């Protein structure tokens, strides 16, 4: 058996369906989606609004559950897990990057990146070393003590990426991470995601309309009406 066959995908969807009720209407958000993302792979999800991109991110981020089908994280199905186990899995194995950064406004850049480690009650000295290293990796050592309102949009997104990667997650889900950035800053953010995706072996699944991002991803998956094209 080859190594590629032996190592499971970081995240895999098999026959995933999801419907929503909007008043008297039933919306088929996902219709039998099959998708696997390997470690160290940067995959872009594209398609018009309502095509199912956000639903896939929510399911892969363990924020929503499919109606049918199987979701596997590192080869293990997550169906049947308790709410507590799902919370711990989301905390420990997943990273999240958002268009609006979602930083805690009263925390400094250092504190925002440190926050996921605080939830694990790691020793302070160990946390500080890891946070300093991650901030250096994203080029923000000199801004560690700044709160979000003193950072540019690109700097805030770098903090968000550092926060998502600080625990070396298996999977990172990102929702339009470059949409609010100018071209130069967007290129820097894409470079950062690619570098850490390949270096850490995380699987990145990114919903985006941004051609600056899709052109730099390892693979582009196009969605339409809940189906992969």
HUCORFEN-V267466 format. One record per backbone hydrogen bond with DSSP energy under -0.5 kcal/mol. CO is the residue of the C=O (numbers start at 1). NH is the residue of the N-H. Records with the same first field share a line. If there is no record, write none. Layout:
CO->NH / NH
This chain:
2->6
3->7
6->8
9->75
10->74
11->37
12->72
13->35
14->70
16->32 / 33
17->67 / 68
18->29 / 30
20->22 / 27
21->23
22->25
25->22 / 27
26->28
27->20 / 29
30->18
33->16
35->13
37->10 / 11
38->41
41->43 / 204
42->218 / 219
43->206
44->46 / 221
45->208
46->223
48->51
51->226
52->56
53->57
54->58
55->59
56->60
57->61
58->63 / 64
59->62
68->17
70->14
71->78
72->12 / 74
73->76
76->73
78->81
82->86
83->87
84->88
85->89
86->90
87->91
88->92
89->93
90->94
93->170 / 171
95->173
97->175
98->101
100->102
103->105
104->107
107->148
108->112
109->113
110->114
111->115
114->117 / 118
115->119
117->120 / 122
118->121
123->127
124->128
125->129
126->130
127->131
128->132
129->133
130->134
131->135
132->136
133->137
134->138
135->140
136->139
140->143
141->144
143->146
144->110
146->109
147->150
148->151
152->156
153->157
154->158
155->159
156->160
157->161
158->162
159->163
160->164
161->165
162->166
165->168
170->203
171->95
172->205
173->97
174->176 / 207
175->99
176->179
178->181
182->186
183->187
184->188
185->189
186->190
187->191
188->192
189->193
190->194
191->195
192->196
193->197
194->198
195->199
196->200 / 202
197->201 / 202
202->40 / 204
203->172 / 205
204->43 / 206
205->174
206->45 / 208
207->176
209->211
210->213 / 214
211->215
213->216 / 217
214->217
219->44
220->222
221->46
222->229
224->227
226->31
227->224
